[in-house]
Amino acid sequence: MYNFTEDDTLYGDFHRRANSKLKKKMLISLSIQGLLDLFVAGISLVIGLGIFALIATILCSAAFLHSTKDVS
């Protein structure tokens, strides 16, 4: 006597295809989420380095102006 399993039924086939589609959607959403994470991290890095460069420029300019007053 043959015992039907979930894979032998129409529901099993539908369930298997639905899981396959769900896995593909999850994989796509994970890759999109990863790309967005990298994008946000890149923007944060640019902003942080920009603030660092601004402060370094101000400090270097102040040091330069301070040293030129002593020489002249």
N, C-alpha and C positions, 0 to 999 in steps of 0.2 A: 504494500500500500504506500502511496506517495503522500508525503506530508508537504503541504504548501508552506512556503516561507514568505516572508515579507517581500523578498526580491522577485518572487514569481507572480505577484499580483500587480494589477494596474497601479494600485496605490504605491507599491514599492518602487515601480519605475518612475512615477511622478515624484515621489519623495527623493529618489536618487538624483533626478534632473534638477529638482529644486535646490538640493544641497549643493550641487555643482555650480548652479548659477549664484547661489548665496556666497559660496567660497570665492568665486570670481569677483563679485561685488566687494566682498570684504578685502580681497587682495588689492583691488583698485583703490578702495578708500584708504587702505593703509599706505599705499604708495603716494597717494595725494596728500595724506596727512604728513608723511615723512618729508615730502617736498615743501609743504607749507612750513613745517618746523625748521627746515634748513633756510628757507626764505626769511622767516622771522629772526632766526639766529644771525643771518648775514646782515640784516638791517640793524639789529642791535649792536653788532660788532662795528659797523660803519659809524653809527651814532656815537658809540663809546670812544672809538679812535678819533673821531672828529672833535669831541670835547677834549680829549687828551692833547691833540694837536693845537687846539685853540689856547689851552692853558700853557703849553710849552712855548708857543709863539709869544705870548704875553710876557712870560718870565724871561725868555731869551732877549726880547726887546728891552725889557727893563734892565737886565744885566748889561746889555750893550750900551744903553744910554747912560747908565751909571758909570761905566768904565771910561767912556769918552769924555765925560765932564772932568774926570780926574786928570786925563792926559792933556787936555787943552787948558 
